[in-house]
Amino acid sequence: MRPSASAIYAAAMAATGLGLGLVSLAWPVINDGPVPPLMALIAISLLFDLALMNAASRGLIGLLQMNGRITGFFAGALLYLGTRVLLA
């Protein structure tokens, strides 16, 4: 049974959003840097997407659909924002 690309992507993006939230609380200067954390989340999303496309081309997982990308990105963004609001 092949793992779901959407589940892998959503879990990776949720962990990334939580990590970005915690890092931005520990070092607040990150929020004022040249790349805001939510924009960094988009760049990290691209890296995960490229890795999943590579795995899909080798037949290790199924293709990542657009609704999986949207769900994963919003999960990461909401965890980032929730972390900032609840712990700040």
Phi, psi and omega in degrees: 000129180277140176291153180283127179296324180295320180292318179296314182295315181296319179294318180294319180289324177296316178296322178294317178298317178296317178298316178297321178296316180291320179293320181289338174282323180289322180233086184299341180297339178299326181293335181258007183285182182292335179238106178297153184304324179291329175287326175296326177297324177294318179295319178293324176300319178298318180297316177297320181296317178296320178295320179289324176295323177295316179294324179292324180291335176271358177083016181279328178221171175281172179288147176273118180275164183297322179295330175291322177296315181296314179299315180295316180295315180293328175297315178295316181295317180292323176293322176299307182295320178296320177297316180296320183286316186284327185257353181276000000 
